[in-house]
Amino acid sequence: MSARIRNAAKAVTSARVRSASRPRGLWVEVDPGFHVGNDRRQFLGSITGTPREGFRAFGAQSDFIGQFDRLDDAKAAIAAASATIEGSAQVEPLLG
């Protein structure tokens, strides 16, 4: 991990305040216009773009999730997609 990413993660972690309206996970802008998110267990995904051009959201496997006008909407979509994948991965098939 580069020193820039490590320092950014430390700064965000120390200042992080959770609320019900915030998207799940820790989000860091590692380069201008490039955000990555993770929670304590897994990589959530990434977002590219700016307010002017919109934000493109990608899941943990680089799957395209959607185009959004707001960064927070893109973060929420990635968190929701991650929660859906998590929930489906925990369901065991029924043997009949």
All heavy atoms as an XYZ file, in Angstrom:
719
protein
N       0.860     -1.167      0.000
C       0.000      0.000      0.000
C       0.909      1.234      0.000
O       1.848      1.321      0.762
C      -0.889     -0.041      1.239
C      -1.808      1.126      1.336
S      -2.825      1.196      2.848
C      -3.756     -0.287      2.742
N       0.601      2.170     -0.855
C       1.426      3.364     -0.925
C       1.217      4.242      0.306
O       0.199      4.157      0.990
C       1.085      4.167     -2.185
O      -0.130      4.838     -2.015
N       2.193      5.072      0.571
C       2.107      5.963      1.725
C       0.923      6.915      1.585
O       0.251      7.230      2.571
C       3.401      6.748      1.870
N       0.630      7.352      0.366
C      -0.482      8.277      0.144
C      -1.811      7.627      0.521
O      -2.646      8.222      1.203
C      -0.505      8.711     -1.312
C      -1.617      9.667     -1.615
C      -1.554     10.136     -3.031
N      -2.690     11.002     -3.280
C      -3.185     11.250     -4.459
N      -2.636     10.730     -5.515
N      -4.215     12.043     -4.608
N      -2.019      6.389      0.083
C      -3.263      5.686      0.394
C      -3.347      5.418      1.886
O      -4.389      5.606      2.508
C      -3.369      4.375     -0.409
C      -3.490      4.689     -1.895
C      -4.559      3.546      0.059
C      -3.378      3.480     -2.782
N      -2.237      4.963      2.487
C      -2.226      4.668      3.920
C      -2.552      5.918      4.731
O      -3.367      5.882      5.645
C      -0.857      4.104      4.318
C      -0.789      3.623      5.741
C       0.524      2.912      6.084
N       1.703      3.349      5.368
C       2.291      2.680      4.355
N       1.809      1.543      3.932
N       3.365      3.148      3.764
N      -1.940      7.050      4.386
C      -2.197      8.302      5.113
C      -3.634      8.771      4.927
O      -4.270      9.247      5.873
C      -1.220      9.391      4.673
C       0.192      9.105      5.133
O       0.405      8.349      6.079
N       1.164      9.692      4.464
N      -4.157      8.631      3.719
C      -5.541      9.035      3.475
C      -6.503      8.153      4.270
O      -7.467      8.639      4.855
C      -5.860      8.947      1.982
N      -6.229      6.862      4.308
C      -7.089      5.947      5.059
C      -7.048      6.258      6.545
O      -8.073      6.233      7.225
C      -6.675      4.502      4.805
N      -5.860      6.563      7.080
C      -5.743      6.909      8.499
C      -6.524      8.180      8.809
O      -7.214      8.266      9.816
C      -4.279      7.093      8.888
C      -3.526      5.806      9.043
C      -2.089      6.094      9.443
C      -1.272      4.829      9.502
N       0.128      5.125      9.826
N      -6.402      9.185      7.944
C      -7.086     10.455      8.179
C      -8.596     10.272      8.155
O      -9.308     10.793      9.010
C      -6.659     11.480      7.128
N      -9.085      9.511      7.186
C     -10.517      9.298      7.080
C     -11.016      8.451      8.245
O     -12.056      8.719      8.829
C     -10.879      8.630      5.731
C     -12.334      8.229      5.707
C     -10.578      9.585      4.593
N     -10.250      7.432      8.616
C     -10.662      6.560      9.712
C     -10.746      7.328     11.014
O     -11.689      7.167     11.789
C      -9.684      5.378      9.868
O      -9.661      4.656      8.641
C     -10.104      4.456     10.979
N      -9.786      8.187     11.278
C      -9.798      8.931     12.536
C     -10.913      9.964     12.585
O     -11.403     10.304     13.652
C      -8.445      9.603     12.774
O      -8.211     10.570     11.786
N     -11.342     10.457     11.431
C     -12.380     11.488     11.394
C     -13.758     10.928     11.049
O     -14.728     11.663     10.994
C     -12.002     12.553     10.367
N     -13.842      9.629     10.849
C     -15.094      9.032     10.367
C     -16.190      9.088     11.421
O     -15.979      8.764     12.575
C     -14.850      7.595      9.950
C     -16.074      6.942      9.379
C     -15.781      5.639      8.731
N     -14.983      4.773      9.559
C     -14.746      3.523      9.273
N     -15.240      3.001      8.187
N     -14.002      2.786     10.071
N     -17.344      9.493     10.977
C     -18.531      9.511     11.829
C     -19.605      8.736     11.089
O     -19.919      9.050      9.953
C     -19.012     10.960     12.088
C     -20.288     10.954     12.888
C     -17.924     11.754     12.769
N     -20.151      7.746     11.729
C     -21.175      6.941     11.077
C     -22.561      7.526     11.336
O     -22.850      7.994     12.414
C     -21.141      5.514     11.593
C     -19.942      4.755     11.130
C     -20.233      3.278     11.282
N     -19.157      2.513     10.717
C     -19.148      2.048      9.483
N     -20.144      2.279      8.693
N     -18.141      1.343      9.042
N     -23.387      7.440     10.337
C     -24.791      7.808     10.498
C     -25.610      6.894      9.605
O     -25.097      6.266      8.695
C     -25.024      9.269     10.138
O     -24.906      9.447      8.757
N     -26.897      6.845      9.850
C     -27.754      5.940      9.088
C     -27.827      6.323      7.617
O     -28.043      5.476      6.765
C     -29.151      5.936      9.691
N     -27.626      7.598      7.286
C     -27.761      8.026      5.903
C     -26.475      7.864      5.096
O     -26.507      7.989      3.889
C     -28.197      9.489      5.856
O     -27.198     10.304      6.416
N     -25.358      7.580      5.760
C     -24.104      7.429      5.029
C     -23.987      6.036      4.447
O     -24.377      5.065      5.066
C     -22.914      7.677      5.960
C     -22.787      9.147      6.305
C     -21.544      9.429      7.039
N     -20.398      9.143      6.186
C     -19.166      9.222      6.601
N     -18.897      9.548      7.831
N     -18.171      8.963      5.796
N     -23.393      5.924      3.249
C     -23.179      4.609      2.671
C     -22.231      3.778      3.543
O     -21.371      4.315      4.229
C     -22.532      4.907      1.323
C     -22.917      6.305      1.015
C     -23.023      6.989      2.348
N     -22.421      2.477      3.489
C     -21.617      1.556      4.276
C     -20.165      1.572      3.803
O     -19.880      1.717      2.634
C     -22.198      0.159      4.095
C     -21.480     -0.904      4.849
C     -22.148     -2.208      4.591
N     -21.717     -2.699      3.288
C     -21.550     -3.964      3.001
N     -21.810     -4.882      3.882
N     -21.149     -4.332      1.817
N     -19.255      1.388      4.730
C     -17.850      1.214      4.391
C     -17.023      2.473      4.517
O     -17.522      3.559      4.801
N     -15.755      2.288      4.298
C     -14.780      3.381      4.294
C     -14.482      3.725      2.848
O     -14.104      2.855      2.062
C     -13.502      2.928      5.005
C     -12.293      3.846      4.872
C     -12.546      5.152      5.609
C     -11.061      3.159      5.431
N     -14.652      4.987      2.488
C     -14.408      5.442      1.126
C     -13.252      6.419      1.113
O     -13.205      7.345      1.919
C     -15.670      6.102      0.558
C     -16.720      5.088      0.266
C     -17.689      4.642      1.120
C     -16.867      4.343     -0.934
N     -18.436      3.686      0.510
C     -17.954      3.477     -0.752
C     -16.179      4.333     -2.147
C     -18.375      2.599     -1.747
C     -16.610      3.454     -3.134
C     -17.695      2.613     -2.936
N     -12.316      6.214      0.199
C     -11.130      7.063      0.093
C     -10.937      7.456     -1.369
O     -11.041      6.610     -2.262
C      -9.866      6.313      0.601
C      -8.625      7.167      0.438
C     -10.036      5.890      2.049
N     -10.647      8.735     -1.602
C     -10.303      9.189     -2.950
C      -8.792      9.019     -3.100
O      -8.016      9.793     -2.564
C     -10.712     10.641     -3.172
C     -10.468     11.092     -4.600
C     -11.007     12.485     -4.876
O     -11.129     13.282     -3.922
O     -11.311     12.763     -6.046
N      -8.373      7.969     -3.806
C      -6.951      7.638     -3.903
C      -6.246      8.438     -4.983
O      -5.027      8.631     -4.922
C      -6.721      6.121     -4.103
C      -7.171      5.358     -2.878
C      -7.433      5.607     -5.336
N      -6.964      8.870     -5.976
C      -6.487      9.774     -7.023
C      -7.645     10.706     -7.350
O      -8.804     10.344     -7.103
C      -6.090      9.006     -8.291
C      -4.699      8.408     -8.217
O      -3.810      9.057     -7.645
O      -4.507      7.291     -8.741
N      -7.367     11.866     -7.923
C      -8.470     12.759     -8.265
C      -9.489     12.049     -9.168
O      -9.133     11.496    -10.208
C      -7.784     13.910     -9.004
C      -6.392     13.920     -8.446
C      -6.059     12.469     -8.215
N     -10.732     11.996     -8.711
C     -11.789     11.364     -9.485
C     -11.852      9.854     -9.384
O     -12.619      9.224    -10.096
N     -11.068      9.248     -8.497
C     -11.088      7.788     -8.336
C     -11.217      7.439     -6.860
O     -10.330      7.714     -6.065
C      -9.809      7.165     -8.920
C      -9.793      5.661     -8.824
C     -10.703      4.892     -9.519
C      -8.862      5.027     -8.037
C     -10.687      3.515     -9.429
C      -8.830      3.644     -7.939
C      -9.746      2.891     -8.645
N     -12.362      6.867     -6.503
C     -12.673      6.518     -5.122
C     -12.740      4.997     -4.988
O     -13.247      4.317     -5.889
C     -14.041      7.089     -4.724
C     -14.144      8.562     -4.892
N     -14.027      9.438     -3.846
C     -14.344      9.319     -5.993
C     -14.152     10.669     -4.295
N     -14.352     10.625     -5.592
N     -12.244      4.475     -3.879
C     -12.375      3.049     -3.584
C     -13.019      2.893     -2.217
O     -12.838      3.722     -1.331
C     -11.025      2.295     -3.627
C     -10.455      2.295     -5.031
C     -10.039      2.880     -2.653
N     -13.775      1.824     -2.064
C     -14.458      1.586     -0.801
C     -14.248      0.168     -0.319
O     -14.114     -0.764     -1.103
N     -14.189      0.041      1.002
C     -14.160     -1.285      1.603
C     -14.796     -1.204      2.977
O     -14.941     -0.143      3.549
C     -12.737     -1.857      1.659
C     -11.828     -1.114      2.603
O     -12.208     -0.790      3.727
N     -10.617     -0.828      2.178
N     -15.212     -2.349      3.442
C     -15.610     -2.426      4.832
C     -14.563     -3.304      5.501
O     -13.561     -3.646      4.882
C     -17.051     -2.922      5.011
C     -17.273     -4.347      4.551
O     -16.295     -5.063      4.302
O     -18.440     -4.760      4.453
N     -14.741     -3.650      6.704
C     -13.692     -4.386      7.410
C     -13.490     -5.785      6.854
O     -12.483     -6.404      7.120
C     -14.022     -4.454      8.887
C     -13.945     -3.092      9.509
C     -14.216     -3.128     10.958
N     -14.098     -1.770     11.458
C     -14.387     -1.413     12.657
N     -14.818     -2.297     13.529
N     -14.251     -0.160     13.033
N     -14.421     -6.267      6.079
C     -14.342     -7.636      5.584
C     -13.962     -7.759      4.123
O     -13.402     -8.758      3.710
C     -15.674     -8.349      5.796
C     -16.026     -8.483      7.256
C     -17.449     -8.939      7.410
N     -18.290     -7.806      6.994
C     -19.562     -7.882      6.726
N     -20.176     -9.026      6.782
N     -20.243     -6.824      6.377
N     -14.294     -6.774      3.311
C     -14.117     -6.961      1.871
C     -14.024     -5.639      1.117
O     -14.439     -4.598      1.597
C     -15.282     -7.767      1.317
C     -16.589     -7.005      1.372
C     -17.763     -7.811      0.875
O     -17.597     -8.953      0.483
N     -18.940     -7.234      0.884
N     -13.482     -5.738     -0.099
C     -13.459     -4.627     -1.037
C     -14.872     -4.459     -1.574
O     -15.500     -5.421     -2.008
C     -12.477     -4.954     -2.172
C     -12.485     -3.964     -3.291
C     -12.049     -2.664     -3.091
C     -12.918     -4.331     -4.546
C     -12.049     -1.742     -4.129
C     -12.915     -3.433     -5.593
C     -12.477     -2.131     -5.378
N     -15.405     -3.245     -1.525
C     -16.772     -2.997     -1.985
C     -16.835     -2.657     -3.468
O     -17.714     -3.114     -4.182
C     -17.412     -1.868     -1.186
C     -17.614     -2.124      0.297
C     -18.134     -0.874      0.986
C     -18.557     -3.293      0.510
N     -15.912     -1.802     -3.923
C     -15.929     -1.389     -5.316
C     -15.221     -0.070     -5.506
O     -14.547      0.432     -4.604
N     -15.400      0.502     -6.695
C     -14.735      1.764     -7.016
C     -15.682      2.677     -7.781
O     -16.676      2.225     -8.359
C     -13.476      1.506     -7.837
O     -13.813      0.896     -9.070
N     -15.323      3.955     -7.768
C     -16.116      4.976     -8.453
C     -15.156      5.895     -9.190
O     -14.140      6.312     -8.630
C     -16.944      5.799     -7.448
C     -17.893      4.890     -6.664
C     -17.710      6.911     -8.159
C     -18.526      5.549     -5.461
N     -15.472      6.180    -10.442
C     -14.686      7.137    -11.207
C     -15.597      8.265    -11.659
O     -16.792      8.051    -11.870
C     -14.034      6.492    -12.450
O     -15.065      5.991    -13.302
C     -13.089      5.369    -12.058
N     -15.031      9.458    -11.783
C     -15.801     10.569    -12.313
C     -15.724     11.816    -11.460
O     -15.020     11.867    -10.451
N     -16.457     12.815    -11.908
C     -16.522     14.110    -11.241
C     -17.982     14.573    -11.245
O     -18.796     14.046    -12.016
C     -15.678     15.162    -11.993
O     -16.241     15.351    -13.297
C     -14.217     14.747    -12.102
N     -18.312     15.577    -10.420
C     -19.693     16.083    -10.434
C     -20.129     16.565    -11.820
O     -21.292     16.428    -12.193
C     -19.654     17.242     -9.441
C     -18.535     16.905     -8.518
C     -17.506     16.206     -9.383
N     -19.207     17.087    -12.586
C     -19.552     17.614    -13.910
C     -19.908     16.505    -14.902
O     -20.857     16.626    -15.664
C     -18.376     18.423    -14.437
C     -18.653     19.085    -15.741
C     -17.481     19.913    -16.145
N     -17.972     21.125    -16.748
C     -17.249     21.914    -17.473
N     -15.987     21.657    -17.669
N     -17.760     23.001    -17.986
N     -19.134     15.425    -14.881
C     -19.358     14.345    -15.852
C     -20.201     13.197    -15.302
O     -20.642     12.333    -16.047
C     -18.035     13.799    -16.365
C     -17.190     13.146    -15.296
C     -15.791     12.779    -15.757
O     -15.277     13.396    -16.698
O     -15.213     11.865    -15.141
N     -20.430     13.171    -14.011
C     -21.172     12.084    -13.389
C     -20.218     11.048    -12.819
O     -19.007     11.094    -13.047
N     -20.762     10.109    -12.078
C     -19.955      9.105    -11.389
C     -20.349      7.714    -11.867
O     -21.527      7.355    -11.883
C     -20.165      9.218     -9.874
C     -19.707     10.532     -9.322
C     -20.612     11.571     -9.136
C     -18.375     10.751     -9.012
C     -20.189     12.790     -8.639
C     -17.950     11.971     -8.515
C     -18.858     12.992     -8.327
N     -19.351      6.948    -12.287
C     -19.556      5.568    -12.726
C     -19.159      4.637    -11.599
O     -18.029      4.682    -11.118
C     -18.730      5.292    -13.980
C     -19.240      6.065    -15.196
C     -18.320      6.002    -16.395
N     -16.949      6.458    -16.139
C     -16.564      7.723    -16.010
N     -17.460      8.694    -16.085
N     -15.309      8.039    -15.794
N     -20.082      3.786    -11.185
C     -19.857      2.881    -10.061
C     -19.568      1.467    -10.556
O     -20.239      0.976    -11.476
C     -21.093      2.871     -9.161
N     -18.572      0.834     -9.939
C     -18.166     -0.518    -10.283
C     -18.099     -1.359     -9.020
O     -17.603     -0.905     -7.987
C     -16.790     -0.518    -10.967
C     -16.769      0.260    -12.244
C     -16.468      1.609    -12.242
C     -17.083     -0.349    -13.448
C     -16.454      2.347    -13.417
C     -17.081      0.372    -14.637
C     -16.771      1.727    -14.617
N     -18.559     -2.597     -9.107
C     -18.554     -3.501     -7.965
C     -17.184     -4.089     -7.701
O     -16.194     -3.757     -8.362
N     -17.142     -4.993     -6.743
C     -15.887     -5.595     -6.300
C     -15.178     -6.371     -7.409
O     -13.949     -6.472     -7.413
C     -16.142     -6.515     -5.111
N     -15.916     -6.891     -8.372
C     -15.333     -7.638     -9.482
C     -15.251     -6.781    -10.751
O     -15.218     -7.314    -11.855
C     -16.160     -8.899     -9.751
C     -16.297     -9.816     -8.554
C     -14.956    -10.372     -8.123
O     -14.133    -10.751     -8.953
N     -14.728    -10.415     -6.827
N     -15.246     -5.457    -10.576
C     -15.202     -4.487    -11.673
C     -16.442     -4.534    -12.567
O     -16.396     -4.107    -13.713
C     -13.937     -4.658    -12.508
O     -12.797     -4.415    -11.715
N     -17.536     -5.060    -12.040
C     -18.779     -5.093    -12.790
C     -19.440     -3.716    -12.724
O     -19.490     -3.100    -11.678
C     -19.721     -6.173    -12.254
C     -19.832     -6.145    -10.728
O     -18.790     -5.974    -10.073
O     -20.950     -6.284    -10.207
N     -19.911     -3.223    -13.863
C     -20.530     -1.904    -13.938
C     -21.867     -1.930    -13.222
O     -22.730     -2.755    -13.519
C     -20.711     -1.488    -15.397
C     -21.337     -0.137    -15.565
C     -20.634      1.017    -15.252
C     -22.631     -0.009    -16.025
C     -21.201      2.273    -15.408
C     -23.216      1.234    -16.185
C     -22.493      2.371    -15.877
N     -22.044     -1.019    -12.258
C     -23.291     -0.947    -11.500
C     -24.201      0.143    -12.047
O     -25.401     -0.037    -12.160
C     -23.013     -0.739    -10.004
C     -22.322     -1.987     -9.457
C     -24.291     -0.432     -9.232
C     -21.887     -1.893     -8.026
N     -23.623      1.293    -12.393
C     -24.458      2.351    -12.944
C     -23.758      3.694    -12.999
O     -22.636      3.855    -12.518
N     -24.439      4.657    -13.608
C     -23.976      6.035    -13.748
C     -24.844      6.897    -12.840
O     -26.077      6.773    -12.863
C     -24.115      6.485    -15.199
C     -23.769      7.916    -15.465
C     -22.288      8.120    -15.737
O     -21.576      7.184    -16.028
N     -21.849      9.344    -15.630
N     -24.225      7.772    -12.046
C     -24.952      8.558    -11.056
C     -24.533     10.028    -11.117
O     -23.386     10.334    -11.427
C     -24.691      8.007     -9.650
C     -25.095      6.572     -9.513
C     -24.210      5.555     -9.788
C     -26.389      6.243     -9.128
C     -24.580      4.226     -9.694
C     -26.778      4.914     -9.026
C     -25.861      3.906     -9.310
N     -25.466     10.900    -10.775
C     -25.169     12.330    -10.727
C     -24.434     12.708     -9.448
O     -23.649     13.648     -9.445
C     -26.457     13.151    -10.818
C     -27.112     13.031    -12.180
O     -26.393     12.812    -13.178
O     -28.352     13.149    -12.248
N     -24.692     11.980     -8.369
C     -24.091     12.301     -7.065
C     -23.178     11.175     -6.600
O     -23.502      9.993     -6.754
C     -25.184     12.523     -6.032
C     -26.066     13.725     -6.336
C     -27.067     13.998     -5.243
N     -26.475     13.642     -3.961
C     -27.152     13.153     -2.933
N     -28.439     12.966     -3.018
N     -26.537     12.852     -1.803
N     -22.067     11.547     -5.995
C     -21.104     10.580     -5.471
C     -21.746      9.699     -4.403
O     -21.553      8.478     -4.396
C     -19.881     11.314     -4.911
C     -18.792     10.446     -4.298
C     -18.225      9.455     -5.306
C     -17.678     11.339     -3.745
N     -22.531     10.289     -3.506
C     -23.168      9.507     -2.444
C     -24.140      8.464     -3.002
O     -24.284      7.376     -2.439
C     -23.881     10.410     -1.441
C     -22.922     11.110     -0.501
O     -21.763     10.650     -0.370
O     -23.329     12.115      0.118
N     -24.801      8.779     -4.110
C     -25.699      7.806     -4.737
C     -24.910      6.621     -5.300
O     -25.337      5.474     -5.198
C     -26.521      8.456     -5.847
C     -27.509      9.482     -5.320
O     -27.834      9.450     -4.103
O     -27.956     10.331     -6.121
N     -23.758      6.909     -5.889
C     -22.900      5.841     -6.412
C     -22.393      4.947     -5.275
O     -22.391      3.723     -5.388
C     -21.730      6.440     -7.190
N     -21.984      5.561     -4.168
C     -21.521      4.796     -3.002
C     -22.636      3.907     -2.465
O     -22.422      2.735     -2.152
C     -21.038      5.738     -1.901
C     -19.755      6.453     -2.221
C     -19.406      7.417     -1.093
C     -18.160      8.220     -1.366
N     -17.865      9.167     -0.267
N     -23.839      4.464     -2.364
C     -24.973      3.696     -1.845
C     -25.315      2.523     -2.761
O     -25.645      1.436     -2.288
C     -26.178      4.617     -1.667
N     -25.224      2.726     -4.075
C     -25.520      1.649     -5.024
C     -24.505      0.516     -4.892
O     -24.873     -0.663     -4.937
C     -25.531      2.197     -6.449
N     -23.247      0.863     -4.702
C     -22.215     -0.165     -4.520
C     -22.451     -0.914     -3.219
O     -22.368     -2.146     -3.174
C     -20.807      0.460     -4.569
C     -20.492      0.920     -5.992
C     -19.759     -0.538     -4.082
C     -19.200      1.689     -6.129
N     -22.760     -0.185     -2.162
C     -23.023     -0.832     -0.870
C     -24.228     -1.764     -0.973
O     -24.209     -2.880     -0.455
C     -23.246      0.221      0.211
N     -25.286     -1.331     -1.673
C     -26.476     -2.158     -1.833
C     -26.170     -3.402     -2.661
O     -26.608     -4.506     -2.330
C     -27.598     -1.353     -2.478
N     -25.396     -3.236     -3.733
C     -25.027     -4.383     -4.562
C     -24.174     -5.364     -3.769
O     -24.343     -6.572     -3.874
C     -24.275     -3.913     -5.805
N     -23.286     -4.844     -2.949
C     -22.440     -5.695     -2.114
C     -23.274     -6.457     -1.099
O     -23.057     -7.643     -0.861
C     -21.393     -4.842     -1.405
O     -20.656     -5.627     -0.512
N     -24.255     -5.790     -0.498
C     -25.128     -6.440      0.485
C     -25.961     -7.525     -0.177
O     -26.188     -8.592      0.402
C     -26.026     -5.414      1.150
N     -26.405     -7.295     -1.410
C     -27.186     -8.289     -2.146
C     -26.332     -9.520     -2.436
O     -26.766    -10.645     -2.247
C     -27.711     -7.692     -3.470
O     -28.504     -6.555     -3.165
C     -28.508     -8.703     -4.248
N     -25.104     -9.301     -2.852
C     -24.191    -10.417     -3.138
C     -23.878    -11.172     -1.858
O     -23.897    -12.391     -1.825
C     -22.901     -9.905     -3.808
C     -23.216     -9.410     -5.212
C     -21.842    -10.998     -3.862
C     -22.108     -8.645     -5.871
N     -23.618    -10.446     -0.769
C     -23.352    -11.064      0.519
C     -24.511    -11.936      0.957
O     -24.337    -13.052      1.394
C     -23.138     -9.979      1.589
C     -21.728     -9.789      1.991
C     -21.625     -8.695      3.041
O     -22.442     -8.666      3.982
O     -20.715     -7.872      2.902
N     -25.725    -11.398      0.856
C     -26.908    -12.125      1.286
C     -27.138    -13.382      0.455
O     -27.481    -14.434      0.985
N     -26.918    -13.295     -0.848
C     -27.137    -14.467     -1.705
C     -26.037    -15.498     -1.512
O     -26.272    -16.692     -1.671
C     -27.236    -14.056     -3.167
O     -26.013    -13.517     -3.608
N     -24.850    -15.070     -1.141
C     -23.755    -16.008     -0.925
C     -23.964    -16.825      0.346
O     -23.443    -17.924      0.468
C     -22.429    -15.258     -0.845
N     -24.737    -16.303      1.289
C     -24.934    -17.004      2.545
C     -26.087    -18.005      2.480
O     -26.242    -18.823      3.359
C     -25.212    -15.995      3.665
C     -24.019    -15.123      3.967
C     -24.338    -14.048      4.969
O     -25.475    -13.903      5.402
N     -23.340    -13.280      5.343
N     -26.879    -17.935      1.441
C     -28.018    -18.838      1.304
C     -27.526    -20.160      0.733
O     -26.892    -20.206     -0.313
C     -29.102    -18.229      0.377
C     -30.219    -19.224      0.142
C     -29.613    -16.942      0.961
N     -27.819    -21.247      1.442
C     -27.414    -22.563      0.971
C     -28.553    -23.178      0.166
O     -29.733    -23.039      0.523
C     -27.061    -23.451      2.151
C     -25.842    -22.959      2.900
C     -25.469    -23.898      4.020
O     -25.866    -25.065      4.004
O     -24.758    -23.438      4.930
N     -28.231    -23.876     -0.918
C     -29.294    -24.492     -1.705
C     -29.970    -25.622     -0.925
O     -29.346    -26.291     -0.134
C     -28.541    -25.037     -2.937
C     -27.125    -25.150     -2.520
C     -26.915    -24.109     -1.457
N     -31.258    -25.790     -1.185
C     -32.012    -26.867     -0.543
C     -31.836    -28.153     -1.337
O     -31.898    -28.155     -2.556
C     -33.496    -26.508     -0.470
C     -33.849    -25.288      0.375
C     -35.339    -24.988      0.218
C     -33.523    -25.541      1.835
N     -31.582    -29.205     -0.630
C     -31.474    -30.515     -1.283
C     -32.790    -31.242     -1.127
O     -33.333    -31.349     -0.034
C     -30.328    -31.327     -0.666
C     -28.945    -30.676     -0.764
C     -27.921    -31.502     -0.021
C     -28.543    -30.529     -2.218
N     -33.332    -31.745     -2.207
C     -34.658    -32.313     -2.118
C     -34.791    -33.697     -2.486
O     -34.383    -34.654     -2.728
